[in-house]
Amino acid sequence: MIITDSKATPDLKNKVVSGMAVLFLRHVIGLLISIASVALIYKGVTAKEYGLIVLSQSIWFYVCTVTSLGIDVFIIKESEHIDDNFIAKVFFLQILSLLIGYFFVSAFIWWVNVSSDSAFPRVASLVGISYVIRNLALVPNSRLESQLNYAPSGLAEIKSQVIYVVTLAILFAFHFKTYAICVAMIVSSSCYTLQIFSRLKIFPKPTRLSPQIIDAVKFGMTTQANTWLWQVKDFAVPQILAVLVGTEFVGILGLVNQITQKLSFIRQIVWRVSLSAISKIKYDSVQLLKSIQFSANTQAAILSIIFLVLGLLIRCIEDYGSPNWKGISQIFPAVALGMLVNGVFSVGCAALMILGELRVLFWFHFIFVSIYIAVVSLAGSMGPLYAFYGAELTACVAYLSLWTALRKVGPLQVVKPLLVALIAVGSLAASNFLTLPSTIVLLTLTILALTATSTVRASLLHVCSDITQLIKSKKESV
């Protein structure tokens, strides 16, 4: 769904659509599995206990992203100019950085416990091990994705999720709680990494810091600096909320994020494919603008429908589930708003990155993160729920800088896709004041109304057309 002109780049379009189809199937199966894991967590632990896991994940996700040194992005963007020997050398550097980061941060966590719970350092260390194991497969997986080959990682991801759910169910049956989640994460991460290595046998090769490797790291770190700045929000917000209001709200927020990140697969698909695809059409301004516009419309349409369906699911879980998790549906509209607006601009961000507009991206990320963290820091005085809503709403102002920069590529229209997103979020927010039957009626009518609009209908038809053409081309090649 990045390349929309089949006449201009037919081979690339087939690769992109094929890659998206694989990722789509992977995430559809993954979302079904994730529902089982969410149900287990919902029944097996309290929001306060799960908050320790969320705190740990926010730390290690950021640590692993930074210690990657941007090598994964370098491999994806420069895949045509590097060989496996060079990749093995930068692989060694990435693993060395990862292990140093793990031991340093683990020691710091034991020294400074941001949570009032004495179990947090032990939980954080175990969660960190799972992240380290999974990131051992970062470089081989990046090599596969640079060729738009997503099948190996997709199959590995599905298998690891199944193992995670099975392990979690067994441990919960024996009345293990927080540590059950840690062990299940370690087991599933090990499964994922072993499968990736079995498909692409690239192993780290000890080496000195040659000028070529230094250039690769500089390239990766420069390119990823904006991503790291953006992810400061995901790292800092749980820590701030844990200190100000405790881990219970962090646990509820974390469960909502887990559900949305598992189910909103379209945004993940588009971002992961866009870096590889846009780099090949960056000099065609007409084609680039079409791709950005189509992505904005499509993500607003499909993600809005997904979030509305998900809103029904969350409301049912909350009404008939454990009383320890009350408040999920109240947080969900704010989370949906942030992800929908980000989805509208995500391919635009990828285009600006490929075009070298790193300064624009830096200021966007800096403004967004600064506003977001500043408003969340008021959670102690105005309450965590109001602070979270305020952060998501006010930080959207930063997207004006992106829209201004993207208009230099061409006349990008964002009003219609943003309106679709706001209608969906408004319905989700209004449903919190209604009974469950009234909520079902409201969200169902909203879905029907959105699918009747020209923007949503055209996007859905275009997606179906791309997939149909891909199937026909596969049959012809056979």
C-alpha positions in Angstrom: 0.0 0.0 0.0 3.0 2.2 -0.3 3.4 2.0 -4.1 0.1 2.9 -5.8 1.1 3.1 -9.5 1.5 -0.4 -10.9 2.7 0.9 -14.3 5.6 2.8 -12.8 7.1 0.1 -10.6 5.2 -3.2 -11.1 8.0 -5.5 -9.6 8.4 -3.3 -6.5 4.7 -3.0 -6.0 4.3 -6.8 -6.1 7.1 -7.2 -3.5 5.5 -4.5 -1.3 2.0 -5.8 -1.5 3.3 -9.4 -1.0 5.3 -8.3 2.0 2.3 -6.5 3.4 0.1 -9.6 2.8 2.5 -11.8 4.8 2.6 -9.2 7.6 -1.1 -8.8 7.5 -1.7 -12.6 7.9 0.9 -12.7 10.6 -0.8 -10.0 12.7 -4.3 -11.3 12.1 -3.2 -14.6 13.6 -1.2 -12.8 16.2 -4.1 -10.7 17.3 -6.2 -13.8 17.9 -3.4 -15.3 20.0 -2.9 -12.0 21.9 -6.5 -11.9 23.0 -5.8 -15.2 24.8 -2.7 -13.7 26.5 -4.6 -10.6 27.5 -7.4 -12.7 29.0 -4.9 -14.7 30.9 -3.2 -11.6 32.3 -6.5 -10.1 33.1 -7.4 -13.1 35.2 -4.0 -14.1 36.5 -2.6 -10.8 38.0 -3.8 -7.5 39.3 -3.3 -4.1 37.6 -0.7 -3.2 40.2 1.3 -6.4 39.6 1.2 -6.0 35.9 2.4 -2.4 36.3 5.8 -3.8 37.3 6.0 -5.6 34.0 5.0 -2.5 32.1 7.6 -0.4 33.9 10.2 -3.0 33.0 9.2 -3.2 29.4 9.3 0.6 29.0 12.9 0.6 30.2 14.2 -2.4 28.2 12.5 -1.4 25.0 14.3 1.9 25.0 17.6 0.4 26.1 17.5 -2.2 23.3 16.5 0.4 20.7 19.4 2.7 21.7 22.0 -0.1 22.0 21.1 -1.3 18.5 23.1 1.7 17.3 20.8 2.1 14.3 22.6 -0.9 12.7 19.2 -2.5 11.7 18.2 0.6 9.8 21.6 0.8 8.1 21.2 -2.8 6.9 17.7 -2.2 5.5 18.7 1.0 3.7 22.1 -0.1 2.4 21.4 -3.8 1.7 22.5 -3.5 -1.9 25.9 -2.2 -1.0 27.0 -4.5 1.8 27.8 -8.3 2.1 27.3 -10.9 4.8 30.9 -10.5 6.0 30.4 -6.9 6.8 27.0 -7.6 8.4 28.7 -10.2 10.7 31.1 -7.5 11.9 28.5 -4.9 12.7 26.5 -7.7 14.3 29.3 -8.3 16.8 29.3 -4.6 17.6 25.5 -4.5 18.1 25.6 -7.5 20.5 28.5 -6.0 22.5 26.6 -2.8 22.9 23.4 -4.7 23.9 25.2 -6.7 26.6 27.0 -3.7 28.0 23.7 -1.8 28.1 21.9 -4.7 29.9 24.5 -5.0 32.7 24.8 -1.3 33.2 21.0 -0.6 33.3 20.4 -3.7 35.5 22.8 -2.4 38.1 21.2 1.0 38.0 17.7 -0.5 38.5 18.9 -2.3 41.6 20.5 0.9 42.9 17.5 3.2 42.1 14.1 1.5 42.5 11.5 3.9 40.9 8.7 1.6 42.2 7.8 1.3 45.9 7.6 -2.5 45.3 10.7 -4.4 46.4 10.1 -7.0 43.7 10.6 -4.5 40.9 14.4 -5.0 40.4 14.1 -8.8 40.1 11.1 -8.5 37.7 13.0 -5.9 35.6 16.1 -8.0 35.4 14.1 -11.0 34.1 12.2 -8.9 31.6 15.5 -7.5 30.5 16.8 -11.0 29.7 13.9 -11.6 27.4 14.5 -8.4 25.5 18.2 -9.2 25.2 17.5 -12.7 23.8 15.0 -11.3 21.3 17.4 -8.6 20.1 20.1 -11.1 19.3 18.0 -11.7 16.2 17.8 -8.1 15.2 20.5 -8.1 12.6 19.6 -11.4 10.8 15.9 -10.3 10.8 16.9 -6.9 9.3 18.8 -8.6 6.6 15.7 -10.6 5.7 13.4 -7.5 5.8 15.8 -5.5 3.6 14.8 -8.0 0.9 11.1 -7.5 1.7 11.1 -11.2 2.9 8.8 -11.2 5.9 7.7 -14.8 5.9 10.5 -16.2 8.2 10.0 -13.5 10.9 6.2 -13.8 10.6 6.2 -17.5 11.2 8.7 -17.2 14.0 6.6 -14.5 15.6 3.4 -16.6 15.5 5.2 -19.6 17.0 6.7 -17.6 19.8 3.3 -16.0 20.7 1.7 -19.5 20.9 4.6 -20.7 23.2 4.1 -17.5 25.3 0.4 -18.2 25.8 0.9 -21.9 26.6 3.7 -21.2 29.0 1.7 -18.5 30.7 -1.3 -20.7 31.1 0.7 -23.5 32.6 2.5 -21.2 35.1 -0.8 -19.5 36.1 -2.3 -22.9 36.6 0.4 -23.5 39.3 -0.5 -20.1 40.9 2.6 -18.2 39.7 1.8 -14.6 39.0 4.2 -11.8 38.0 7.2 -14.1 37.6 5.1 -16.3 35.3 4.9 -13.5 32.8 8.7 -13.0 33.0 9.4 -16.6 32.4 6.9 -16.9 29.5 8.6 -13.8 27.9 12.0 -15.5 28.1 10.8 -18.8 26.7 9.0 -17.1 23.8 11.9 -14.8 23.0 14.3 -17.8 22.9 11.9 -19.5 20.5 11.8 -16.5 18.2 15.5 -15.9 18.1 16.4 -19.6 17.4 13.9 -19.7 14.5 15.4 -16.5 12.9 18.9 -18.0 13.2 17.8 -21.2 11.6 16.5 -19.3 8.6 19.5 -17.0 8.1 22.8 -18.2 9.5 24.6 -14.9 10.1 26.7 -14.9 13.3 28.7 -12.1 14.9 32.4 -11.8 13.9 34.8 -10.1 16.3 36.4 -7.1 14.6 38.1 -3.8 15.2 36.4 -0.5 14.6 37.4 0.0 10.9 36.4 3.3 9.2 33.6 1.5 7.3 32.1 0.2 10.5 32.4 3.6 12.2 30.6 5.1 9.1 27.8 2.5 9.4 27.3 3.3 13.1 27.3 7.1 12.4 24.8 6.6 9.7 22.6 4.4 11.9 22.8 6.6 14.9 22.1 9.8 12.9 19.1 8.3 11.2 17.7 6.8 14.4 18.3 9.9 16.6 14.7 11.1 15.9 13.3 7.7 16.7 15.1 7.6 20.0 13.9 11.0 20.9 10.3 9.9 20.1 10.7 6.9 22.3 11.7 8.9 25.2 8.0 9.4 25.7 7.3 5.6 25.9 10.2 5.3 28.4 9.5 8.3 30.6 5.7 8.3 30.9 5.4 5.0 32.8 8.2 6.0 35.2 6.6 9.4 35.9 3.2 7.9 36.4 4.6 5.2 38.7 6.2 7.8 40.9 3.2 10.1 41.0 0.2 7.8 41.2 1.6 4.2 41.6 1.8 1.2 39.4 -1.9 0.4 39.2 -2.7 3.0 36.6 0.5 2.1 34.7 -0.7 -1.6 34.6 -4.1 -0.6 33.2 -2.4 1.7 30.6 0.0 -1.1 29.7 -2.7 -3.6 29.1 -4.6 -1.1 26.8 -1.3 -0.5 24.9 -0.7 -4.2 24.6 -4.1 -4.8 23.1 -3.9 -1.9 20.7 -0.3 -2.6 19.6 -1.2 -6.2 18.9 -4.4 -5.4 17.0 -3.5 -2.3 15.1 -1.3 -4.2 12.7 -1.9 -2.0 9.7 0.2 0.9 11.2 3.1 -1.5 11.9 2.9 -3.1 8.4 3.0 0.3 6.6 5.9 1.7 8.7 8.1 -1.5 8.3 7.6 -1.7 4.6 7.7 2.0 3.9 11.4 2.5 4.7 12.4 -0.2 2.1 9.8 1.0 -0.5 10.1 4.7 -0.3 13.9 4.7 -0.6 13.3 3.3 -4.1 10.9 6.0 -5.3 12.2 9.0 -3.4 13.1 10.8 -6.6 9.6 10.5 -8.1 7.8 13.4 -6.3 4.4 12.6 -7.9 4.6 8.9 -7.0 5.9 9.8 -3.5 3.0 12.2 -2.8 0.4 9.6 -4.0 1.9 7.0 -1.7 1.8 9.4 1.3 -1.7 10.5 0.6 -3.0 7.0 0.1 -1.3 5.8 3.3 -2.9 8.6 5.3 -6.4 7.8 4.0 -6.0 4.0 4.3 -4.6 4.0 7.8 -7.3 6.5 9.1 -10.0 4.3 7.5 -8.9 0.8 8.5 -7.5 1.7 11.9 -10.6 3.7 12.9 -12.8 0.6 12.2 -10.4 -1.6 14.1 -10.4 0.6 17.1 -14.2 0.8 17.1 -14.5 -3.0 17.1 -11.8 -3.1 19.7 -13.7 -0.6 21.8 -16.6 -3.0 21.9 -14.4 -5.8 23.0 -12.7 -3.8 25.8 -16.1 -2.6 27.1 -17.3 -6.3 27.3 -14.1 -7.4 29.0 -14.5 -4.6 31.6 -18.2 -5.1 32.3 -17.9 -8.9 32.7 -14.2 -9.2 33.9 -12.2 -8.7 37.1 -13.0 -5.7 39.2 -9.3 -5.2 39.7 -9.0 -3.8 36.1 -11.7 -1.1 36.1 -10.9 1.9 33.9 -9.6 0.3 30.7 -12.4 1.7 28.5 -11.9 5.2 30.0 -8.2 5.2 28.9 -8.8 3.6 25.5 -10.1 6.6 23.5 -6.9 8.6 24.4 -4.7 5.8 23.3 -6.7 5.4 20.1 -6.4 9.1 19.4 -2.6 9.1 19.6 -2.2 6.0 17.5 -4.7 7.2 14.8 -3.1 10.6 14.3 0.3 9.0 14.3 -0.9 6.5 11.7 -2.1 9.3 9.4 1.4 10.8 9.4 3.6 7.7 9.7 4.5 7.2 6.1 5.0 11.0 5.8 7.6 10.6 8.6 9.3 7.8 6.7 9.4 9.9 3.5 11.0 12.8 5.4 13.5 10.5 6.9 14.4 9.0 3.4 14.6 12.5 1.9 17.1 13.6 4.6 14.8 16.1 6.4 16.1 15.0 9.8 16.0 18.5 11.2 12.2 18.7 10.6 11.7 15.4 12.3 13.9 16.4 15.2 11.9 19.5 16.0 8.6 17.6 15.6 9.7 14.9 18.0 11.2 17.4 20.4 8.0 19.5 20.5 5.7 16.5 20.8 7.7 14.7 23.6 8.2 18.0 25.5 4.5 18.8 25.6 3.5 15.2 26.3 5.9 14.7 29.3 5.1 18.2 30.7 1.3 17.5 30.7 1.7 14.0 32.1 3.8 15.4 34.9 0.7 17.1 36.2 -0.9 13.7 37.0 -0.3 14.2 40.7 -2.4 17.4 40.8 -5.1 16.9 38.1 -5.4 13.1 38.2 -3.8 10.5 35.9 -6.7 10.1 33.6 -7.2 13.9 32.9 -3.4 14.3 32.5 -3.2 11.4 30.0 -6.0 12.8 27.9 -4.5 16.3 28.1 -1.1 15.0 26.9 -2.6 13.2 23.9 -4.7 16.2 22.9 -2.1 19.0 23.4 0.8 17.1 21.9 -1.1 16.8 18.6 -0.1 20.4 17.9 3.3 19.2 17.0 1.9 17.5 13.9 1.5 21.0 12.3 5.3 21.0 11.7 5.1 17.7 9.9 2.2 18.8 7.8 4.0 22.0 6.8 7.1 20.0 5.8 5.1 17.5 3.8 3.3 20.2 1.8 6.7 20.9 0.2 6.4 17.5 -1.5 3.0 18.4 -2.8 -0.6 19.4 -1.8 -1.1 16.7 0.9 -4.7 16.6 2.2 -5.0 15.5 5.9 -8.4 17.0 6.9 -10.5 14.1 5.7 -8.4 11.3 7.2 -8.1 13.3 10.5 -11.9 13.8 10.5 -12.4 10.1 10.2 -10.1 9.5 13.1 -11.8 12.1 15.3 -15.3 10.7 14.6 -14.1 7.3 15.8 -12.4 8.7 18.9 -15.5 10.8 19.7 -17.7 7.7 19.6 -15.4 5.8 21.8 -15.3 8.6 24.3 -19.1 9.0 24.3 -19.6 5.3 24.9 -18.1 5.7 28.4 -21.3 7.5 29.4 -23.6 4.8 28.0 -24.7 1.4 29.1 -23.3 -1.7 27.3 -26.3 -2.1 24.9 -26.3 1.6 24.0 -22.5 1.4 23.4 -22.9 -1.5 21.0 -25.5 0.5 19.1 -23.4 3.7 19.0 -20.2 2.0 17.9 -21.9 -0.2 15.3 -23.7 2.8 13.7 -20.3 4.7 13.7 -18.7 1.8 11.8 -21.5 1.7 9.3 -21.4 5.5 8.8 -17.6 5.6 8.3 -17.7 2.7 5.7 -20.3 4.7 3.8 -18.0 7.8 3.4 -16.1 8.2 0.2 -12.7 8.4 1.9 -13.0 5.1 3.8 -14.8 3.3 0.9 -12.2 4.2 -1.7 -9.4 3.2 0.6 -10.9 -0.2 1.4 -11.6 -0.9 -2.3 -8.0 0.1 -3.3 -6.6 -2.3 -0.7 -8.8 -5.1 -2.0 -7.8 -4.3 -5.5 -4.1 -4.5 -4.7 -4.5 -7.9 -3.0 -6.6 -9.2 -5.9 -3.9 -8.1 -8.4 -1.2 -9.8 -6.3 -3.1 -13.1 -6.3 -3.6 -13.0 -10.1 0.1 -12.3 -10.7 1.1 -15.2 -8.4 -1.3 -17.5 -10.3 0.1 -16.3 -13.7 3.7 -16.9 -12.5 2.8 -20.4 -11.5 
